[in-house]
Amino acid sequence: MRYYPDLPSKFVLIPRPGHSDPSAAVLMIETEPFHIFHYGTAYEDKHYAIHFTAVCLDTNFNMKFDSEVTLSNTSVSPGQLFNFRIDMRKKLCSRERADQASVEFPTVHPFRHGLSTSSYNYLMASDRPGHNLPYRDVVKFDHRGSRRQVYRSHGVIGEPVFAPRFGYSSFSKGDDDDGYVLVQLYNPELHRTEFIVLDAQHVDQGPCARILLKHHIPYGFHGSFTPDVFVSTPLRPKL
């Protein structure tokens, strides 16, 4: 996968069942060229505009295995967070770079997708000038423009996961950042993994808990949070 200069870039907007305008058609909105793997917060306002955040890679992007730690050439074409606005009436798209760090894997409140009350993105990041890799930091970004927060770890991290304090009730209860950020961290000096728990309202204050393992865990791509516990009844051995 790479940039093809002869092909246009477009967003496809598909009305979902229950949309306020049942006659709404699928929209194709042209935009400048870039590649997006992952989206953050998103909502539609009362003026028929969609606002969202996304991590964009520029036209130098390709799928070379960079430094044996990432699937694309991040050292050349880092992912950067942008704020987008799509005007559905005028069929126009605009974007503005929202943060300077090299980032990927934005995660948001799992029960407030598409709501205007969802503001915060938690990003796997390298917030160290001149170093796009490895991802060592967590950046908390508010798309409404309030102060960003950064946790700088002592290892290499995976995708942060937001766990709301009130479970399913967090759909309407508590602030958008009322909960915890869970992070898998690899310590290369010890060759061990630990899990970091951050207070989502004060990410920059560092861990409120650390779960230290006696071994390492290979990295996955994505994580998710559920208030439910899925544990089967243990089998009793037959004597």
FIMAR-799010 format. One line per field, with one value per residue (C-alpha): residue number from 1; residue in three letters; chain; x, y, z. Coordinates in Angstrom, 2 decimals, padded with zeros to 5 digits. Layout:
N
num c(NUM|...)
residu c(Ala|...)
chaine c(A|...)
u c(X|...)
v c(Y|...)
w c(Z|...)
END
This chain:
239
num c(1|2|3|4|5|6|7|8|9|10|11|12|13|14|15|16|17|18|19|20|21|22|23|24|25|26|27|28|29|30|31|32|33|34|35|36|37|38|39|40|41|42|43|44|45|46|47|48|49|50|51|52|53|54|55|56|57|58|59|60|61|62|63|64|65|66|67|68|69|70|71|72|73|74|75|76|77|78|79|80|81|82|83|84|85|86|87|88|89|90|91|92|93|94|95|96|97|98|99|100|101|102|103|104|105|106|107|108|109|110|111|112|113|114|115|116|117|118|119|120|121|122|123|124|125|126|127|128|129|130|131|132|133|134|135|136|137|138|139|140|141|142|143|144|145|146|147|148|149|150|151|152|153|154|155|156|157|158|159|160|161|162|163|164|165|166|167|168|169|170|171|172|173|174|175|176|177|178|179|180|181|182|183|184|185|186|187|188|189|190|191|192|193|194|195|196|197|198|199|200|201|202|203|204|205|206|207|208|209|210|211|212|213|214|215|216|217|218|219|220|221|222|223|224|225|226|227|228|229|230|231|232|233|234|235|236|237|238|239)
residu c(Met|Arg|Tyr|Tyr|Pro|Asp|Leu|Pro|Ser|Lys|Phe|Val|Leu|Ile|Pro|Arg|Pro|Gly|His|Ser|Asp|Pro|Ser|Ala|Ala|Val|Leu|Met|Ile|Glu|Thr|Glu|Pro|Phe|His|Ile|Phe|His|Tyr|Gly|Thr|Ala|Tyr|Glu|Asp|Lys|His|Tyr|Ala|Ile|His|Phe|Thr|Ala|Val|Cys|Leu|Asp|Thr|Asn|Phe|Asn|Met|Lys|Phe|Asp|Ser|Glu|Val|Thr|Leu|Ser|Asn|Thr|Ser|Val|Ser|Pro|Gly|Gln|Leu|Phe|Asn|Phe|Arg|Ile|Asp|Met|Arg|Lys|Lys|Leu|Cys|Ser|Arg|Glu|Arg|Ala|Asp|Gln|Ala|Ser|Val|Glu|Phe|Pro|Thr|Val|His|Pro|Phe|Arg|His|Gly|Leu|Ser|Thr|Ser|Ser|Tyr|Asn|Tyr|Leu|Met|Ala|Ser|Asp|Arg|Pro|Gly|His|Asn|Leu|Pro|Tyr|Arg|Asp|Val|Val|Lys|Phe|Asp|His|Arg|Gly|Ser|Arg|Arg|Gln|Val|Tyr|Arg|Ser|His|Gly|Val|Ile|Gly|Glu|Pro|Val|Phe|Ala|Pro|Arg|Phe|Gly|Tyr|Ser|Ser|Phe|Ser|Lys|Gly|Asp|Asp|Asp|Asp|Gly|Tyr|Val|Leu|Val|Gln|Leu|Tyr|Asn|Pro|Glu|Leu|His|Arg|Thr|Glu|Phe|Ile|Val|Leu|Asp|Ala|Gln|His|Val|Asp|Gln|Gly|Pro|Cys|Ala|Arg|Ile|Leu|Leu|Lys|His|His|Ile|Pro|Tyr|Gly|Phe|His|Gly|Ser|Phe|Thr|Pro|Asp|Val|Phe|Val|Ser|Thr|Pro|Leu|Arg|Pro|Lys|Leu)
chaine c(A|A|A|A|A|A|A|A|A|A|A|A|A|A|A|A|A|A|A|A|A|A|A|A|A|A|A|A|A|A|A|A|A|A|A|A|A|A|A|A|A|A|A|A|A|A|A|A|A|A|A|A|A|A|A|A|A|A|A|A|A|A|A|A|A|A|A|A|A|A|A|A|A|A|A|A|A|A|A|A|A|A|A|A|A|A|A|A|A|A|A|A|A|A|A|A|A|A|A|A|A|A|A|A|A|A|A|A|A|A|A|A|A|A|A|A|A|A|A|A|A|A|A|A|A|A|A|A|A|A|A|A|A|A|A|A|A|A|A|A|A|A|A|A|A|A|A|A|A|A|A|A|A|A|A|A|A|A|A|A|A|A|A|A|A|A|A|A|A|A|A|A|A|A|A|A|A|A|A|A|A|A|A|A|A|A|A|A|A|A|A|A|A|A|A|A|A|A|A|A|A|A|A|A|A|A|A|A|A|A|A|A|A|A|A|A|A|A|A|A|A|A|A|A|A|A|A|A|A|A|A|A|A|A|A|A|A|A|A)
u c(000.00|001.34|000.34|-000.96|-000.85|-003.27|-006.06|-008.28|-008.86|-012.46|-014.57|-017.71|-020.57|-023.31|-026.54|-027.31|-030.81|-032.72|-030.96|-032.89|-033.25|-034.59|-034.03|-030.33|-028.09|-024.60|-022.12|-018.68|-016.51|-013.18|-010.19|-006.44|-004.39|-003.47|-003.95|-005.95|-005.74|-007.56|-010.20|-010.83|-013.77|-016.58|-020.00|-022.50|-023.58|-026.94|-025.56|-025.14|-021.40|-019.38|-016.44|-013.88|-010.25|-008.04|-004.40|-003.13|-000.07|001.24|002.05|005.47|003.72|004.38|004.19|007.90|008.66|010.31|013.05|011.32|008.83|006.01|004.15|004.80|007.71|006.96|010.45|009.81|006.03|004.80|001.13|-000.10|-003.42|-005.75|-009.10|-011.57|-014.81|-017.03|-019.81|-022.45|-024.47|-021.54|-019.76|-016.51|-013.85|-011.30|-008.62|-006.08|-003.14|-004.03|-000.88|002.84|003.66|004.17|001.03|-001.17|-004.04|-006.34|-008.88|-011.95|-014.78|-016.31|-019.91|-019.98|-019.18|-020.80|-021.85|-020.87|-020.03|-017.06|-013.96|-010.89|-008.48|-005.78|-002.91|000.09|002.78|006.37|006.30|010.05|011.28|013.37|012.19|009.12|009.82|009.51|006.16|006.91|004.33|000.58|-000.89|-004.32|-005.80|-009.02|-010.36|-012.02|-008.61|-008.00|-004.54|-002.97|-001.46|001.46|002.65|006.26|006.94|010.12|009.58|007.78|003.98|001.06|-002.40|-003.95|-007.43|-009.92|-011.98|-014.89|-015.42|-019.18|-019.26|-022.30|-023.80|-020.94|-023.02|-024.57|-022.93|-019.67|-017.30|-015.94|-012.57|-013.89|-012.07|-008.72|-006.28|-004.75|-001.43|000.71|004.37|007.49|010.69|013.55|016.18|014.39|012.77|009.48|006.00|003.93|000.51|000.21|-003.01|-003.37|-006.04|-007.57|-008.20|-004.53|-002.56|000.50|000.76|001.89|000.62|-001.79|-001.07|001.45|000.97|004.44|004.80|007.71|007.88|007.20|004.03|004.18|002.41|-001.07|-002.71|-005.88|-007.61|-011.09|-012.86|-016.06|-017.61|-018.57|-016.35|-016.46|-015.22|-016.53|-017.35|-014.21|-014.41|-014.17|-011.91|-013.60|-012.07)
v c(000.00|003.43|006.80|006.83|010.45|009.72|008.59|010.98|010.84|010.84|010.40|008.30|009.34|006.71|007.61|005.05|003.71|006.19|009.22|012.48|012.84|009.53|010.76|011.45|010.00|008.57|011.45|011.39|014.23|014.86|015.87|016.31|013.08|011.32|007.91|007.14|003.93|005.10|007.61|009.23|011.27|012.15|013.82|015.65|019.18|020.89|022.63|019.37|019.27|016.31|016.96|014.25|013.55|011.11|010.11|010.96|009.75|011.93|011.03|009.59|006.74|003.12|-000.29|-000.91|-002.64|000.33|-000.51|-003.89|-002.24|-000.87|-001.79|001.46|003.86|005.92|007.38|009.05|009.53|009.66|009.57|012.97|013.93|016.22|017.84|017.50|019.24|018.04|020.39|018.03|020.81|022.35|019.00|020.48|019.00|020.95|019.75|021.25|019.59|019.30|017.93|017.78|014.32|011.14|009.16|006.17|004.13|006.87|005.50|007.24|006.71|003.38|004.34|007.86|007.21|009.85|012.09|015.74|015.10|012.94|015.14|013.17|011.04|008.91|008.24|005.94|008.51|009.56|013.07|013.52|015.96|014.27|010.77|009.39|005.92|004.06|004.90|005.58|008.16|008.58|011.86|012.92|015.28|017.31|018.15|021.24|022.73|022.49|021.72|018.47|016.06|013.68|010.65|009.79|006.15|004.26|001.71|001.12|001.12|-000.33|001.07|002.85|001.67|003.93|002.26|004.49|004.52|003.89|001.14|001.21|004.04|006.24|006.80|009.71|009.63|011.33|013.43|012.21|011.49|010.03|006.71|005.09|004.58|001.10|000.71|-002.31|-001.38|-003.30|-002.65|-003.64|-003.47|-006.15|-007.92|-007.81|-006.41|-004.45|-002.85|000.82|002.29|006.07|008.37|009.60|013.06|013.42|011.39|013.60|012.65|009.13|005.72|005.24|001.50|-000.82|-004.55|-006.09|-009.35|-011.77|-012.19|-010.28|-010.32|-009.91|-006.80|-006.95|-004.21|-003.21|-003.50|-002.76|-002.44|-004.05|-003.88|-007.54|-010.44|-013.42|-016.36|-019.86|-022.06|-024.05|-027.72|-030.05|-033.06|-036.43|-038.81)
w c(000.00|-000.99|-002.45|-006.04|-007.31|-010.18|-007.83|-005.83|-002.09|-000.88|002.22|001.85|004.16|004.55|006.41|009.12|009.85|011.99|010.48|010.99|007.20|005.80|002.24|002.83|000.13|000.27|-000.09|-001.73|-000.44|-002.17|-000.08|-000.32|-000.40|002.83|004.41|007.58|009.58|012.72|013.79|017.17|018.40|015.98|016.09|013.86|014.80|014.17|011.06|009.11|009.68|010.92|013.23|013.88|014.67|012.77|012.51|009.03|007.11|004.29|000.69|001.64|003.46|002.52|004.21|004.76|008.06|009.77|012.32|012.85|015.21|013.04|009.85|007.98|007.44|010.54|010.77|007.38|007.44|011.06|011.91|013.04|014.58|012.63|013.36|010.46|009.55|006.72|005.60|004.19|002.57|000.72|000.32|001.56|003.82|005.83|008.23|010.61|012.31|015.96|017.62|016.88|018.24|016.21|017.12|016.34|017.81|019.19|021.67|023.06|025.54|024.43|025.25|023.77|020.12|017.92|020.83|021.09|024.75|023.69|023.62|024.57|022.55|024.19|021.81|021.62|020.94|020.64|022.06|021.82|019.12|016.44|017.40|015.62|017.06|019.34|020.88|024.53|025.60|026.09|024.82|026.05|023.47|023.72|020.26|021.74|022.40|026.14|027.55|026.35|028.84|028.34|030.28|029.43|030.23|031.09|028.31|025.01|024.98|023.04|022.39|025.41|026.46|028.25|031.01|032.20|035.95|035.86|033.24|030.95|033.03|031.79|028.65|030.57|034.01|034.86|032.78|029.46|031.08|034.34|034.38|033.79|030.91|030.72|028.92|028.10|028.61|027.67|029.61|027.24|029.99|032.02|029.04|030.95|030.44|032.90|032.77|033.69|035.08|034.68|036.09|032.82|034.28|035.25|032.71|033.22|036.89|036.07|037.14|040.00|039.74|038.07|037.43|037.13|035.25|035.46|031.68|028.48|026.35|022.55|021.31|019.86|017.83|019.67|023.01|024.33|027.68|028.88|032.37|032.01|033.01|030.66|032.66|032.16|035.11|035.95|035.14|038.09|037.48|037.52|040.05)
END
